[in-house]
Amino acid sequence: MKNQRTVALNQVSVKDGFWSPLQKLVVETVLPYQADALEDRVEGAEKSHAIENFRIAAGDSKEDFYGMVFQDSDLAKWLEAVAYSLIIKPNTALEQKADEVIALIGRAQESDGYLNTYFILKEPEHKWQNLQECHELYCAGHMIEAAVAYKEATGKDSFLNIMCKTADLICSRFGKGKVRGYPGHQEIELALLRLYRMTGKQEYLDTARYFLDERGTEPEYFQEEVKQREWAHFHLDPEDRKYAQVHAPVRQQEKAVGHAVRATYMYTAMADLAAETEDQELREACRRLWNNIVNRQMYITGGIGATVHGEAFSIDYELPNDLIYAETCASVAMVFFARRMLEMEVKGEYADILEKELYNGILSGMQLNGRQFFYVNPLEVVPGVSGVLPEYKHVLPERPKWYGCACCPPNVSRLLTSLGEYAWGENRDGVFAHTFLGGTASFQCGGGVQIDCKSAYPWNGAIQYTIHPSGGQSDFFFAVHIPGWCKNISVSVNGEAVQPNKKDGYAYLERQWHEGDTVDLKLEMEVQRMYANPKVRADAGCVALMRGPVVYCFEETDNGGDLAALRIPRETKITVREEELSNIGKVPVLTMEGLRLKGGDALYCDKPFESKPVTLRAVPYYAWGNRKPGGMRVWMVE
Amino acid sequence: MKNQRTVALNQVSVKDGFWSPLQKLVVETVLPYQADALEDRVEGAEKSHAIENFRIAAGDSKEDFYGMVFQDSDLAKWLEAVAYSLIIKPNTALEQKADEVIALIGRAQESDGYLNTYFILKEPEHKWQNLQECHELYCAGHMIEAAVAYKEATGKDSFLNIMCKTADLICSRFGKGKVRGYPGHQEIELALLRLYRMTGKQEYLDTARYFLDERGTEPEYFQEEVKQREWAHFHLDPEDRKYAQVHAPVRQQEKAVGHAVRATYMYTAMADLAAETEDQELREACRRLWNNIVNRQMYITGGIGATVHGEAFSIDYELPNDLIYAETCASVAMVFFARRMLEMEVKGEYADILEKELYNGILSGMQLNGRQFFYVNPLEVVPGVSGVLPEYKHVLPERPKWYGCACCPPNVSRLLTSLGEYAWGENRDGVFAHTFLGGTASFQCGGGVQIDCKSAYPWNGAIQYTIHPSGGQSDFFFAVHIPGWCKNISVSVNGEAVQPNKKDGYAYLERQWHEGDTVDLKLEMEVQRMYANPKVRADAGCVALMRGPVVYCFEETDNGGDLAALRIPRETKITVREEELSNIGKVPVLTMEGLRLKGGDALYCDKPFESKPVTLRAVPYYAWGNRKPGGMRVWMVE
């Protein structure tokens, strides 16, 4: 059994000064925009064809398939996001569009449940023969997740029925005593676990476990598979076992390696299964992998997967700010992983990372106009270098409108629309506030209770909860996450200071609650000068600024060019002032006196270059690149 | 006319505490070793086959051609180095080996003068059709240089005759009114200018000028050439015009771009031609390109060509220490360029760079055992990263025994054996000491004079010259380079302080010289803390140490791992102490108190990590990697 379960989306109503406008943006702008992108109606954007491919497979169109072997998954993630958005705010047009697409998917599906437009249309003779490269299980997983979400949001069965048929096909094909295999890109595992929880069908859990436990065993499946076929799709090297995490059985894996999204989707499923089945060995593996990521391989923004080569984890402490990858999808995946770890054991460190990703590494993936997206999230952008020089081609300095491989944009959509799922948790004895998401949530514990949260988080550390027990009063504990960044927290109940029981990063308030009881938190929220472990050579001699969970950055538009020529004296006073920034809105801006080194014509000099005092401004990292194009830097020379 | 000419090698005798042992190493170890490598007799080394290819072409062997399309050039550079070495020290075995190889070259040459084993053996139908990629003119250039050197060293004509035949073929084929073309890899231009000076044949100079002036004119030749053939060798993109410096006519080029060795060989020829023909426009182009390299694109070690992509110059100020290329050949080429600039105009800045390359960027290319060589010369080496991670595969942390593309090792050999050529210069009115090379040189000016130089340079700034006019006395100026790094210089003649006329980085002593007159220089030689221009983001917040012309570095073997965790306080006292280091010998080691930051388990912390005082040691950069493998860093966090 899980230690606690996060509260389902339909039990949560979000009314948050920070997130509600963003959710509104996603619902009103991003999702319709992404529907247009998926229908190839956005001028100047990369072609998608994702919906047209289903029309062709359904016999409604005579065009040719276009796109990646995993093109279906972009549509799946959009559908999943639409499902969540309908919980936030009913929208007949979006729901109608979704229903149409779902009907199309149903008609494109083959009679045995097979569903993948690439193979249906392009290589029907090659189905299931190249799990290593061809993403059939991955696409099925995303469609299953979407179907589960759509059922939860609308109560409609048709999508779920379609995807149960696909899931049944997969479960009947793969497993012990059946055909051997596991996916090149993990995703089906976590999807089958969600489907298991919705349907109660044991086979889904068993197949998820099979895919996880078979992975990386000898003889390694991909190396066997490649011998059986005379064709390849991406020509991946099956000897590169770390790339797809098949270098060892998952329970024995020590470090996060290879493709960061594949890895983290897998860890998510591992943690989910471990909690679901109380599997201690798997739990230990999850903890080990989590620790390796968080303490060795994560950017301060939550970015993971440091290298473009294989979109992969690099080695411990190798975290270049400019050559970086830090795919938006990988940060999204880290939120999934964090939520599953939290469900396994309530510890503040998991909620800390969840929060870090939400306010930084994920949000930076989307322009605040909702129409442009980053795949790669750099911590240093240099004009003329980023996106230009061969080594830096992947580090785009401006968010593009769409991608040929468009995994990230709909991943952001589905995360932002399902934010409510990451905020609250409960078990038999009490309620957890993992993040300070404004709004209301309903819980079953204590005979039913509703809790309201009001705050101006993340800009202000004052948070107020109001408790509404269904029966007017109720005994349960209310546990609130104490953010790792917070040095002082004070808690009061109905205006009187209390000393909560602090455990594992949570403040537990256990009492009899009455209607209208209030809990006030005051989180000390100073600007913090952050330093990287001395083993992180990329950040040596540098400081980064945070305030609460928000990482700040220095943009050229505020500070002039050559950001590496700026210095932040250790003792400088940093002022926080709310400002209205164009395309961003009102945010606290950090202002401080710094220095700018003045260069001469010489490249090297036997004394330090002179400097002049300058006033420097830092803005929240997630908002970078929303004003004028130019340099950006998170880690500043101290 | 040239402003001055550097003095020919056979007029110079080297007796220098620093260089003589290295020349001995090259003569006694490196050249025989390289002969073995060229004959594929070194176990564990990359195959060369360079000599065997000539045997096959001469009909002496039935093997198959092996190697690059420019494999001949490795042998050419070795022969050139052997020629210089015979001036340093006669060696019957080496000379015999060279004579044999030269005879082989003669027999491999075709009757019309054509000489290139790749095309003779592999693609005779494709001769001269792919100048862009196929290095026929490049190989011819290196063979011509070798032949000129061999004639100078031995007086023997056969090699020169062979190569004049090849040069005549080239001159008869290419030019205005003849076949259009220019080389993909420049080298023939500077070689033809050398051959012109040896033979006085105007056609050689004219063809060199043709190749230079035709280059980059419209319609661009490589783009035309590629249309004429249905095959390619390296599949270079003819649209990438900067790669081979055909983006503009050479006289209009503004910045150093593209492949660094190609570029710098070309600039060398441009400067040579400009001085030879008093071509003001070409001279201005050379100055512009020189300034761009030296003030925008050069590592503190003299390394040039910052990126592996195209082995090329990057953009201004983009000088990564770890991703670096800085090919040894490019530093060698920079010495050629510097010498030609010095001949064009006597300015200390040229001699400074010449010196910088010799004591740092070139010498680092060779293990001090004479049997291993670097192609790439990093300023930061990180275990587990350099040579390992995909982006860093080219940055080897240890010098290999040989290379499949072995341009660098024989380039170091030919430079170290011809050191004497870079030390001295003269014109009608006087004598120049460009570097402080110990030994003796003979000059024609002032009716003939011999000058001895004694010093312990670069470790000591005391240099003594003794003047021996042939007739017992003579009027001429003696101009000594004042190194750019030197803040105070005192000069005395026969023990009495004098105030020389200082001009453009040289101290001019004009007087009547008598037999046995001595000139003593005292160059103040303190350890200098060097800082990079604030526009160089790679070095932001860092300091590098130099003493005299020698750049220092910090190795893991002296200082422990995680060199980025070390700090050099700005005020720390740096002690110079001579030490005997294994595999390196006696060198001044820099010792100082510094700090080592102590890391914890966390990746980020809201206060600076603690540090502890440590004693740090820096050793000369050129000697790095000669003891134990491990990390190395030139730029240290201050």
Chai-1 contact restraints between the chains, C-beta under 6 A:
chainA,res_idxA,chainB,res_idxB,connection_type,confidence,min_distance_angstrom,max_distance_angstrom,comment,restraint_id
A,N295,B,D601,contact,1.0,0.0,6.0,A-B,restraint_1
A,N295,B,L603,contact,1.0,0.0,6.0,A-B,restraint_2
A,I300,B,Y604,contact,1.0,0.0,6.0,A-B,restraint_3
A,H309,B,P390,contact,1.0,0.0,6.0,A-B,restraint_4
A,I315,B,G384,contact,1.0,0.0,6.0,A-B,restraint_5
A,G384,B,I315,contact,1.0,0.0,6.0,A-B,restraint_6
A,P390,B,H309,contact,1.0,0.0,6.0,A-B,restraint_7
A,Q528,B,D606,contact,1.0,0.0,6.0,A-B,restraint_8
A,M530,B,Y604,contact,1.0,0.0,6.0,A-B,restraint_9
A,M530,B,D606,contact,1.0,0.0,6.0,A-B,restraint_10
A,Y531,B,C605,contact,1.0,0.0,6.0,A-B,restraint_11
A,Y531,B,P608,contact,1.0,0.0,6.0,A-B,restraint_12
A,Y531,B,F609,contact,1.0,0.0,6.0,A-B,restraint_13
A,A532,B,Y604,contact,1.0,0.0,6.0,A-B,restraint_14
A,N533,B,G599,contact,1.0,0.0,6.0,A-B,restraint_15
A,N533,B,L603,contact,1.0,0.0,6.0,A-B,restraint_16
A,P534,B,A565,contact,1.0,0.0,6.0,A-B,restraint_17
A,P534,B,L597,contact,1.0,0.0,6.0,A-B,restraint_18
A,P534,B,G599,contact,1.0,0.0,6.0,A-B,restraint_19
A,P534,B,F609,contact,1.0,0.0,6.0,A-B,restraint_20
A,K535,B,D562,contact,1.0,0.0,6.0,A-B,restraint_21
A,K535,B,G599,contact,1.0,0.0,6.0,A-B,restraint_22
A,R537,B,A564,contact,1.0,0.0,6.0,A-B,restraint_23
A,A540,B,A564,contact,1.0,0.0,6.0,A-B,restraint_24
A,A540,B,V637,contact,1.0,0.0,6.0,A-B,restraint_25
A,G541,B,G541,contact,1.0,0.0,6.0,A-B,restraint_26
A,G541,B,V637,contact,1.0,0.0,6.0,A-B,restraint_27
A,D562,B,K535,contact,1.0,0.0,6.0,A-B,restraint_28
A,A564,B,R537,contact,1.0,0.0,6.0,A-B,restraint_29
A,A564,B,A540,contact,1.0,0.0,6.0,A-B,restraint_30
A,A565,B,P534,contact,1.0,0.0,6.0,A-B,restraint_31
A,L597,B,P534,contact,1.0,0.0,6.0,A-B,restraint_32
A,G599,B,N533,contact,1.0,0.0,6.0,A-B,restraint_33
A,G599,B,P534,contact,1.0,0.0,6.0,A-B,restraint_34
A,G599,B,K535,contact,1.0,0.0,6.0,A-B,restraint_35
A,D601,B,N295,contact,1.0,0.0,6.0,A-B,restraint_36
A,L603,B,N295,contact,1.0,0.0,6.0,A-B,restraint_37
A,L603,B,N533,contact,1.0,0.0,6.0,A-B,restraint_38
A,Y604,B,I300,contact,1.0,0.0,6.0,A-B,restraint_39
A,Y604,B,M530,contact,1.0,0.0,6.0,A-B,restraint_40
A,Y604,B,A532,contact,1.0,0.0,6.0,A-B,restraint_41
A,C605,B,Y531,contact,1.0,0.0,6.0,A-B,restraint_42
A,D606,B,Q528,contact,1.0,0.0,6.0,A-B,restraint_43
A,D606,B,M530,contact,1.0,0.0,6.0,A-B,restraint_44
A,P608,B,Y531,contact,1.0,0.0,6.0,A-B,restraint_45
A,F609,B,P534,contact,1.0,0.0,6.0,A-B,restraint_46
A,V637,B,A540,contact,1.0,0.0,6.0,A-B,restraint_47
A,V637,B,G541,contact,1.0,0.0,6.0,A-B,restraint_48
